[in-house]
Amino acid sequence: MYFRTILAAFALIAAGLLAPSAATAAPVRSVDSSHSVIAAKHACTKTSSGKCIKGGQFCPKAKRGKFGWDAQGKKWKCKKTGSSTSNWKNP
């Protein structure tokens, strides 16, 4: 019984050393030339009510100067438009 336990432990150690694990394996990358980097899809930026932003909507002061994306993947920038207001505008 003791011999089988030692043999099984040795087999597990050898298998671990010889077989590559998921943690050490290189990630698989596929190259698709039909999509450009610019067309990368972003998750939409949410409003305080939880909906995706839209161009022209108000944006909070904390977002001023930052970028956000709408549901279609279009990029918007939060710009100061008045003395105390900001809106999502084209960058």
N, C-alpha and C positions, 0 to 999 in steps of 0.2 A: 504494500500500500504506500509506504514512504517513497519507494523508488518511482512509482507512477506519479506521485505528486511532484517530485523533483523533475522528472521527465516532462511533465506538463508545463511546469514553470519555465524550464529551459526552452521549450517549444514556443511559448508565448513571447519570451524575451527575444528569441531569434526572429520570430515573425515581425515583431515591432521594429527591430533594427533593419531588416531587409525591405519591408514594404513601406513606401512613403505614406505619411499620414496626411490628412486633410489640412492640418495646420502648417505643414512644411511644403506642401505642394504649391507650385506656382499657379497664380490665377489664370484662367483661360480667357483670352481676349479675342473677340472676333472683330475683324476690320471690315467695316461697311462703308464703301466710298460714296454711296448714294446719299448719305446724311452728312451735313456739315456740322461743325461745332456750334455754329450760331443757332441752328435749329434744335438744339438740345431742349427737351421739355422740362420745365420747372414746375414744381407744385405751386399752385396759386397762393398769393399772399392773402391772408384772411383779414376781414374787417372786425371790428369789435363785436358785431352781431354773428360772426362766423361764416359769412359769405365771401366769395372771391371779390377782389377789388375791381373797379371799373374806372376807365379814364374820366377825369373830371370830378370824381368823388373826393370828399374831404379826407385828409389823412392826419393822423395825430402828430403833435409836435415832436414826439420821440422818433418818428420816421423821417423827419426832414433831412433831405440830402441822401436818403437811402433809396434803393431800388426795390420794386416789387413786380410781380407777374400776375396777369389776369388769367381767367379760365382758358383762354385760347393760347396762352404762352407768350403774349405780348408783354414787353418790358415797359415799365412806367417808373418815373422818378417823383418822389414827394418833394414838391417845390412850394416855397412860401409865395402866396398869391395876394395877400392883403396884410394889414397890420398885425393880425393875429390868426389868420387862416392859412392852411396849406391844402393843396390839391394834388392828386395823381396826374402828372403831365407827361408828354412825350419827352424822353431824355435829350 
